[in-house]
Amino acid sequence: MIQNRMLAMALMFVLAVAATSASAAEKGPYVQHEDVVYGQEYGVALVMDIFVPTGEKNGVGIVDVVSGAWHSDRGKIRQHKMAQMYDIFTKKGFTVFAVRPGSITKFSAGEMLQNIKQGVRWVKAHAEEYGVDPNNLGMTGASAGGHLACLASVTAHKGEKSDGTDVKATAIFFPPTDFTMYGTTAVDPKGDDRFGQIVRALAFRDGIDGLSDEEITKKIEAISPAKLVHKQAPAFLFIHGDADPAVPLQQSEVMVEALKNAGVEVKLIVKPGGGHPWPTIPEEVAVLADWLESQLVKKQ
C-alpha cells in the first residue's frame, strides 16, 4: 500500500515537471512586460517593454532603443520582433529593456536623448529587481534607434547605479551618425527636401531663422554622434548593408573612423547587398548578440 502511494506520488511529480516544462515551452524564450512607465515629459508617459528570459539569465541587461524614422510607436516593437531580436537575445540570457524615446512629432533629438538617458537610469535603479548588473549594460538600436543609441552612448556620464547613464558596449544596425554630410551630399538644414525638414525637426525645434552659420553647425554637430566621439566611449559594433537606400554606408564608416582615431574598440560588418533592412537580418541579429555576449558576459 505504502509502495503504491509512493509510486503514485512520484508519477504525479513527473507529470507536474512535464506540465511545467510544457508551459515554459508554450511561453517561448521570454515573458514580455508591456508599456512599463519609466518617466514623463510634457505630460506624456515614457514607456518601455521589458523582455525577461524564461530560461537561465546571464545577468546582463540590454537597452534596445526602439525608433524608426524617429517614431517610437508600438509598431517598431513588432518590427524588432520580426527580426527575432527578443527571441535571440533572451535565449542567450539577456534581459532586454526596449525603451521608446518618443517621436519626432513631439520631441527633438536632444529631448529624445534625454528620454533615453532617463530610461537607462530607470534600468539601473531597477537592476536588482530584474537580476542584471547596473554597471554592465549594453545598448542596441537600428536606423533612427541606432542614431539615438550612438548619441546616448557617446554623451553618457559615469555614475554609481542610477546616477550614471553609461553602458559598456553598443551594437548598432545602419545608423545615421553625421548630419553635416549624408553620403556624398552636404546637408542643407534650410532645404525644403524631406531630409532638410527632418534635420530641422531634430535640431532646430525653436526655429533656424536668425541663427549664424556657426550656431547652425554647432546645433547639427550636437545631434551627430560621429562628431562627439571621445576616448572614453564604449566598444562599438556596426552592421550596415552596402546597398542601403535610406542610410548610406558612409554613415557607419565615418563613425567607425572617428572611434578608431579616438582609440576606441570598434568593428564594422558590411552586409553585401544589404538594404534597410534585408530579409535575412535575423542572422545578423545573432551575430550582434554574440558580439555583445563576448563584450559583456565574459566581464561578469
Buried (B, 14 or more C-beta within 10 A) or exposed (E): EEEEEEEEEEEEEEEEEEEEEEEEEEEEBBEBBEEBEBBEBEEEEBBBBBBBBBEEBBBBBBBBBBBBEBBBEEEBBEBBBEBBBBBBBBBBBBBBBBBBBBBBEEBBBBBBBBBBBBBBBBBBBBBEEBBBBBBBBBBBBBBBBBBBBBBBBBBBEEBEEBEBBBBBBBBBBBBBBBBBBBEEEEBEBEEEEEBBEBBBBBBBBEEBEEBEEEEBBEBBBBBBBBBBBEEEBBBBBBBBBEEBEBBBBBBBBBBBBBBEEBEBEBEBBEBEEBBBBBEEBBEBBBBBBBBBBEBBBEEE
